[in-house]
């Protein structure tokens, strides 16, 4: 498993989608649990989890950008309305660079 809190390296489409789906499922579960129980403790757990998930999401997006040979600073393009939809589709659908690139080895050829 790659380090989720690192901007180094690359991540392929499948791992990006899987990790994104998993962390969003966890945060939704915590939200509904907090909302259902009205627990103050779960509110604090949710806030802490949301901060951690946000950091992980940024790292995943930067690694995915590296896989398609874009700089991590392109993350800030997600702040542009409508273009952010396009960029998210690119991250989900565009195949990464074959072979190594300036950001690391091809993640499909690594043995985990």
N, C-alpha and C positions, 0 to 999 in steps of 0.2 A: 504494500500500500504506500502510495506516495504521501509526502508530507503535505497535509491540507493547509498548513499555515505558512507556506512558502510561495514566493513568486517565481522561483527557479524551475526551469524545465517546461515540459509540454504535457498535455493531457488530450486524449483522443475524444471523439464525439460520444462514444458509448459511456465512457467513464464520466464525462462531463454531465451527460444527461442523468446517469444513475445517481451520482452524488447530489446533483441539484434536486432531483426528485426525492431522495431520502431526507435531505436536510429540510426541505420544504414540508414534507410530511410530518417530521418531528415538530417543527414550529407550529403547524396547524393543530396537531394533537395537543400541544401545550396550551395553545390559545383556547381551544374548546374546553379543555379540562379546567382552565382558569375561569372561563366564563360560566361554566356549569356550576362549579363549586363556590364561586365568589370568594376564593381564598386569597388573602393578602400574600401569603407565602408563595403561592403559585404565580402571583403577579410578578414578584421579584425573580422567581426562577425564569419566567417567560422573558422578562426584560434582559436578564443576563444571557439567556439563550439566544435572543434576537441579536444581541451585539456580537456574540461569537459566530452565529450563522452569517451575519453580514460580512464579517472578516473572511470567513471561509469562502463565501460567494465571490468576493472580490478576488481572492487568490485563484479560485477555479477559473474565473473569466480571464484573468491575465494569462494563466497557463494555456487556456484554449486559444487565446489570441496568439501566443507564441507558436502554437501548433500550425496556425495558418500564416505564419511569418509576418505578424504584425506586432508592433511594439506594445508593451503593456500600457503605455500612456493613452492608447486608443480606448481604454476603459472609459475615459471621460466623455467620449462621443455618445455614451449611453444617456447623457444628460440632455441631448438634443431630441425634442419631441419628433415623433414619426421615424427619424433615423434610428432611434433605439430599437424599434420593432424590426427594422431591416437587419441591424447588427445582431440582434438575438437570433434571428433566423439563420444568418450566416454562421454563427457559432454552433447552432444545432445541426446544420445541414452540410456545410462545406467540409470536404475531406481535407485532412491535414497534409502537410508537405511530405512527399515520399522521401525517405532517407533522412539523414541528419540535416539540421539547419543551424543557424547561429545560436539558437536557444537550447539545443540539445539533440539527443538521439530521437529517432522515431519511436513514439510510445507503443506502437503496435509490435515492434520487434523486441521489446524488452520482455524478459521472462519474470513474472511476479510469483 
